[in-house]
Amino acid sequence: MRTPSLLITASPHLGAGASTPEIMWNVVVSLAPLVAAAAYFFGPSAVLVVAAATAGALVTERVFGRRGTLGDGSAAITGILLGLTLPAGLPLWMAFVGGAFGIGIGKLLFGGLGQNVFNPALLGRAFLQASFPVAMTTFPPLAGAADWWRLRGDNFAWPFASPRALDAVTSASPLGRMKFEQAGTPLSDLVLGTTSGSLGETSGLLILLCGGYLALRNYLNWRIPASIFATVAVLAAGLHAFAPARHPGALFMLFSGGLMLGAMYMATDLVTSPVTNLGCWIFGAGVGLLVVVIRLWGGLAEGVMYSILIMNALVPYLNRWTQPRLFGSTPARPAT
């Protein structure tokens, strides 16, 4: 039988290069080195906290989500990202509740994947920050070779029970030292990750490499992190030149705190970021501006979480304002 030279089939005639599960599970794979780095710096507590947050997200997705949605990997990403924003000594039940809140309120309440307005992982962290501010700002020191196996906090505390007294001292994050003590941190420690803070504040260089893999695979819009980094760098450099004793330089602002993780993995969320390239540039610039303002003049040392959530709320308007004009079309005239 002769094969026809022209085969006519039903639409659509163009298919996407990658399915949603393929993209999501690639993101999960790219997060594995970050979890491994957190475990290297903070010991088993890092793995326990990430696992608890992921379990909370997966259980909530399985119980209240539609059948079969666990396979797309979105709930796993939410749990892992949430876990990376938490301190190593956080009680595991808090991490579990944060994952459940992020999926239940941040995703399923809006209708499921693709319909949520806010990044679920950041919404879960915002809930924990408001509910348990002391636990969320208690950062244990890095694990040493001699005590790597020791838990970095009261991970197994009972829900709503007072934590037991710890024999280990806590350590301020680089942003906390800069904001409240006017003390800097060597750039090499920020780049390599040998600093205290949340699990995902380790090794800015590794985060850039893992996020760069996603950008090369076209799984994230590189314009968003580029716009965030450029805005933060320009503002920080200008303020540092104006008042060097009061404001840190650009490299410190870029590699400290959760900016790298937020810019590469959370601001680029395909659901809660703009769909147009111009909108992505504006979105990233807004996040960068808010980060600098909150860090330098706000009451908190870090501002990445709130900056991204605020800009998430503006995404529908950015999509509307930055839609390109269709050639050959004319604006609709008002009815008379």
VEXDREN-2710 file (C-alpha; in Angstrom, 1 decimal):
% VEXDREN-2710
k/r/px/py/pz
1/MET/0.0/0.0/0.0
2/ARG/1.3/3.4/-1.0
3/THR/1.9/5.9/1.8
4/PRO/0.1/9.2/1.1
5/SER/2.4/12.2/0.5
6/LEU/0.0/14.4/2.5
7/LEU/-1.5/13.1/5.7
8/ILE/-4.3/15.2/7.1
9/THR/-5.2/14.6/10.8
10/ALA/-7.2/16.3/13.4
11/SER/-5.7/19.2/15.4
12/PRO/-3.6/19.9/17.3
13/HIS/-0.8/19.5/14.7
14/LEU/2.0/20.8/17.0
15/GLY/2.9/19.1/20.3
16/ALA/4.9/20.3/23.3
17/GLY/8.4/19.2/23.6
18/ALA/8.0/17.9/27.1
19/SER/5.1/16.9/29.2
20/THR/4.2/18.3/32.6
21/PRO/5.4/15.2/34.5
22/GLU/8.7/15.2/32.6
23/ILE/9.3/18.8/33.5
24/MET/8.4/18.3/37.1
25/TRP/10.5/15.3/37.7
26/ASN/13.5/17.0/36.0
27/VAL/13.1/19.7/38.6
28/VAL/13.0/17.1/41.4
29/VAL/16.3/15.6/40.0
30/SER/17.9/19.0/39.9
31/LEU/17.0/19.6/43.5
32/ALA/18.7/16.3/44.7
33/PRO/22.2/17.9/44.8
34/LEU/20.9/20.8/46.9
35/VAL/19.4/18.3/49.4
36/ALA/22.7/16.4/49.5
37/ALA/24.6/19.6/50.1
38/ALA/22.2/20.5/53.0
39/ALA/22.8/17.1/54.5
40/TYR/26.5/17.5/54.1
41/PHE/26.5/20.8/56.0
42/PHE/23.8/20.1/58.6
43/GLY/23.7/16.3/59.0
44/PRO/20.7/13.9/59.1
45/SER/18.4/16.7/60.4
46/ALA/18.4/18.2/56.9
47/VAL/17.2/15.0/55.3
48/LEU/14.5/14.6/58.1
49/VAL/13.1/18.1/57.7
50/VAL/13.0/17.9/53.8
51/ALA/11.4/14.4/54.1
52/ALA/8.8/15.6/56.6
53/ALA/7.8/18.6/54.5
54/THR/7.6/16.4/51.4
55/ALA/5.5/13.9/53.2
56/GLY/3.0/16.5/54.3
57/ALA/2.7/17.7/50.7
58/LEU/2.3/14.2/49.2
59/VAL/-0.2/13.0/51.8
60/THR/-2.4/16.0/51.3
61/GLU/-2.2/15.7/47.6
62/ARG/-3.2/12.0/47.8
63/VAL/-6.0/12.5/50.3
64/PHE/-7.7/15.6/48.9
65/GLY/-6.4/15.9/45.3
66/ARG/-7.7/14.3/42.2
67/ARG/-6.8/10.6/41.5
68/GLY/-3.5/10.2/39.8
69/THR/-2.1/13.7/40.5
70/LEU/0.8/12.4/42.6
71/GLY/2.5/11.2/39.4
72/ASP/3.0/14.6/37.9
73/GLY/5.7/15.5/40.6
74/SER/4.3/18.9/41.5
75/ALA/3.6/17.9/45.1
76/ALA/7.1/16.5/45.5
77/ILE/8.6/19.8/44.2
78/THR/6.5/21.8/46.7
79/GLY/7.6/19.6/49.6
80/ILE/11.3/19.6/48.7
81/LEU/11.4/23.4/48.1
82/LEU/9.6/24.1/51.3
83/GLY/12.0/21.8/53.2
84/LEU/14.9/23.7/51.7
85/THR/13.5/27.0/53.1
86/LEU/13.4/25.7/56.7
87/PRO/16.1/25.5/59.4
88/ALA/17.7/22.1/60.2
89/GLY/16.5/22.1/63.8
90/LEU/12.8/22.6/63.0
91/PRO/10.5/20.0/64.7
92/LEU/9.3/17.5/62.0
93/TRP/5.6/18.0/62.7
94/MET/5.9/21.7/61.8
95/ALA/7.6/20.8/58.5
96/PHE/4.8/18.3/57.8
97/VAL/2.1/20.8/58.6
98/GLY/3.8/23.4/56.3
99/GLY/3.8/20.9/53.4
100/ALA/0.1/20.1/54.0
101/PHE/-0.8/23.8/54.2
102/GLY/1.2/24.6/51.0
103/ILE/-0.6/21.9/49.0
104/GLY/-4.1/22.2/50.6
105/ILE/-4.4/26.0/50.8
106/GLY/-1.8/27.1/48.2
107/LYS/-2.8/24.6/45.4
108/LEU/-5.9/22.5/45.9
109/LEU/-8.1/25.3/47.2
110/PHE/-7.5/27.1/43.9
111/GLY/-8.5/24.1/41.9
112/GLY/-5.3/22.1/41.6
113/LEU/-2.2/22.3/39.4
114/GLY/-2.2/25.2/37.0
115/GLN/-4.8/27.3/38.8
116/ASN/-3.0/28.5/41.9
117/VAL/-2.1/32.1/42.2
118/PHE/0.7/31.9/44.8
119/ASN/3.7/29.6/44.9
120/PRO/2.6/26.7/47.3
121/ALA/6.0/26.2/48.9
122/LEU/6.4/29.8/49.8
123/LEU/2.8/30.0/51.0
124/GLY/3.5/27.0/53.3
125/ARG/6.6/28.8/54.6
126/ALA/4.7/32.0/55.2
127/PHE/2.2/30.1/57.3
128/LEU/5.0/28.6/59.4
129/GLN/6.7/31.9/59.7
130/ALA/3.6/33.5/61.0
131/SER/2.7/30.6/63.3
132/PHE/6.1/29.6/64.7
133/PRO/8.4/32.6/64.3
134/VAL/10.9/31.5/67.0
135/ALA/11.4/28.0/65.6
136/MET/11.6/29.4/62.0
137/THR/14.4/31.9/63.0
138/THR/16.5/29.5/65.1
139/PHE/19.4/28.4/63.0
140/PRO/21.8/25.7/64.3
141/PRO/25.5/25.9/63.5
142/LEU/27.0/23.7/60.8
143/ALA/27.7/20.1/61.5
144/GLY/31.3/19.1/62.1
145/ALA/33.1/15.9/61.3
146/ALA/32.9/14.8/65.0
147/ASP/29.2/15.5/65.5
148/TRP/27.8/15.1/62.0
149/TRP/25.3/12.4/63.1
150/ARG/23.9/14.5/65.9
151/LEU/20.5/16.1/65.4
152/ARG/20.8/19.9/64.9
153/GLY/17.7/20.6/67.0
154/ASP/14.6/19.1/68.6
155/ASN/13.4/17.5/65.4
156/PHE/11.3/14.8/67.2
157/ALA/9.5/17.2/69.6
158/TRP/5.8/16.4/70.1
159/PRO/3.3/18.7/68.5
160/PHE/2.7/21.9/70.5
161/ALA/5.0/20.7/73.2
162/SER/7.7/22.9/74.6
163/PRO/11.1/21.9/73.1
164/ARG/13.7/20.6/75.4
165/ALA/16.7/22.7/76.2
166/LEU/19.5/22.3/73.7
167/ASP/23.1/21.9/74.5
168/ALA/24.1/23.4/71.2
169/VAL/24.4/27.1/70.5
170/THR/22.5/28.7/67.7
171/SER/24.1/30.8/65.0
172/ALA/22.8/33.9/63.2
173/SER/22.5/33.8/59.4
174/PRO/24.7/36.1/57.3
175/LEU/21.8/38.5/56.7
176/GLY/20.9/38.6/60.4
177/ARG/24.5/39.4/61.3
178/MET/24.6/42.1/58.7
179/LYS/21.3/43.7/59.6
180/PHE/21.4/43.6/63.3
181/GLU/25.2/43.4/64.1
182/GLN/26.7/45.2/61.0
183/ALA/29.0/42.2/60.6
184/GLY/29.9/40.8/57.2
185/THR/30.5/37.3/56.0
186/PRO/33.4/36.2/53.7
187/LEU/32.2/35.9/50.1
188/SER/33.8/32.4/49.8
189/ASP/31.5/31.1/52.6
190/LEU/28.5/32.5/50.9
191/VAL/29.4/31.0/47.5
192/LEU/30.4/27.6/48.9
193/GLY/27.6/27.4/51.5
194/THR/29.7/27.2/54.7
195/THR/27.3/29.5/56.6
196/SER/24.4/29.1/59.0
197/GLY/20.8/29.6/57.8
198/SER/18.0/27.7/56.2
199/LEU/18.9/24.4/54.4
200/GLY/18.6/26.1/50.9
201/GLU/20.9/28.9/51.8
202/THR/23.9/26.6/51.3
203/SER/26.2/27.0/48.3
204/GLY/24.9/29.7/46.0
205/LEU/27.2/28.3/43.3
206/LEU/25.6/24.9/43.4
207/ILE/22.1/26.4/43.1
208/LEU/23.2/28.4/40.1
209/LEU/24.5/25.2/38.4
210/CYS/21.4/23.2/39.1
211/GLY/19.1/26.0/38.0
212/GLY/21.3/26.5/35.0
213/TYR/20.6/22.9/34.0
214/LEU/16.8/23.7/34.0
215/ALA/17.4/26.8/32.0
216/LEU/19.4/24.9/29.3
217/ARG/16.6/22.4/29.1
218/ASN/14.2/25.3/28.6
219/TYR/12.2/24.3/31.8
220/LEU/12.4/27.8/33.2
221/ASN/12.4/31.3/31.7
222/TRP/15.9/32.6/32.3
223/ARG/14.7/36.2/32.1
224/ILE/13.2/36.0/35.5
225/PRO/16.4/35.2/37.5
226/ALA/18.4/37.4/35.2
227/SER/16.1/40.3/36.0
228/ILE/16.1/39.6/39.7
229/PHE/19.9/39.4/39.9
230/ALA/20.5/42.5/37.7
231/THR/18.0/44.6/39.8
232/VAL/19.5/43.5/43.1
233/ALA/23.0/44.0/41.9
234/VAL/22.4/47.5/40.5
235/LEU/20.5/48.7/43.6
236/ALA/22.9/47.1/46.1
237/ALA/26.0/48.5/44.3
238/GLY/24.5/52.0/44.1
239/LEU/23.5/52.0/47.8
240/HIS/26.8/50.6/48.8
241/ALA/28.7/53.3/46.9
242/PHE/26.5/55.9/48.6
243/ALA/26.8/54.5/52.2
244/PRO/29.4/51.6/52.3
245/ALA/29.3/51.4/56.1
246/ARG/25.6/50.9/56.2
247/HIS/24.7/48.9/53.1
248/PRO/26.4/45.7/51.9
249/GLY/27.7/45.3/48.4
250/ALA/26.2/43.6/45.4
251/LEU/27.9/40.2/45.8
252/PHE/26.8/39.9/49.4
253/MET/23.2/40.7/48.5
254/LEU/23.2/38.2/45.7
255/PHE/24.8/35.2/47.5
256/SER/23.3/35.7/51.0
257/GLY/20.0/34.3/52.2
258/GLY/17.5/32.6/49.9
259/LEU/17.9/34.8/46.9
260/MET/19.6/32.2/44.7
261/LEU/17.0/29.5/45.6
262/GLY/14.1/31.8/45.3
263/ALA/15.2/33.3/41.9
264/MET/16.1/30.0/40.3
265/TYR/13.3/27.7/41.6
266/MET/10.4/29.7/43.1
267/ALA/10.1/32.9/41.1
268/THR/10.3/30.8/37.9
269/ASP/7.4/28.6/38.8
270/LEU/5.6/28.0/35.5
271/VAL/2.1/28.5/37.1
272/THR/2.7/31.6/39.1
273/SER/5.0/33.6/36.8
274/PRO/4.1/35.6/33.7
275/VAL/3.7/34.0/30.3
276/THR/5.2/36.8/28.3
277/ASN/8.9/37.7/28.1
278/LEU/8.3/41.3/28.9
279/GLY/6.1/40.3/31.8
280/CYS/9.0/38.1/33.1
281/TRP/11.4/41.0/33.0
282/ILE/9.0/43.3/34.9
283/PHE/8.2/40.5/37.4
284/GLY/11.9/39.8/38.1
285/ALA/12.6/43.5/38.5
286/GLY/9.7/43.8/41.0
287/VAL/11.0/40.9/43.0
288/GLY/14.5/42.3/43.1
289/LEU/13.3/45.7/44.2
290/LEU/11.2/44.4/47.0
291/VAL/14.0/42.1/48.2
292/VAL/16.4/45.1/48.6
293/VAL/13.7/47.3/50.2
294/ILE/12.7/44.6/52.8
295/ARG/16.3/43.5/53.6
296/LEU/17.6/47.0/54.2
297/TRP/14.6/48.9/55.6
298/GLY/12.1/46.2/56.7
299/GLY/11.8/44.6/60.1
300/LEU/13.0/41.2/58.8
301/ALA/16.5/40.3/57.7
302/GLU/15.2/38.4/54.6
303/GLY/12.6/39.4/52.1
304/VAL/12.7/36.9/49.2
305/MET/9.6/35.0/50.3
306/TYR/7.3/38.0/50.6
307/SER/8.7/39.6/47.5
308/ILE/7.8/36.7/45.3
309/LEU/4.4/36.2/46.9
310/ILE/3.6/39.9/46.3
311/MET/4.6/39.7/42.7
312/ASN/2.7/36.5/42.3
313/ALA/-0.5/38.5/43.0
314/LEU/0.4/40.9/40.1
315/VAL/1.0/38.2/37.5
316/PRO/-2.6/38.2/36.0
317/TYR/-2.2/42.0/35.5
318/LEU/1.3/41.6/34.0
319/ASN/0.0/39.0/31.6
320/ARG/-2.8/41.3/30.5
321/TRP/-0.6/44.4/30.2
322/THR/2.2/42.8/28.3
323/GLN/0.3/40.8/25.7
324/PRO/1.8/41.5/22.2
325/ARG/-0.4/43.0/19.6
326/LEU/-1.7/40.7/16.9
327/PHE/-0.6/41.8/13.5
328/GLY/-3.6/42.4/11.2
329/SER/-6.0/43.0/14.0
330/THR/-7.7/46.3/15.0
331/PRO/-8.8/47.3/18.5
332/ALA/-12.5/46.8/19.1
333/ARG/-14.5/50.0/19.0
334/PRO/-16.9/50.7/21.8
335/ALA/-20.6/50.2/21.0
336/THR/-22.6/53.4/20.3
END
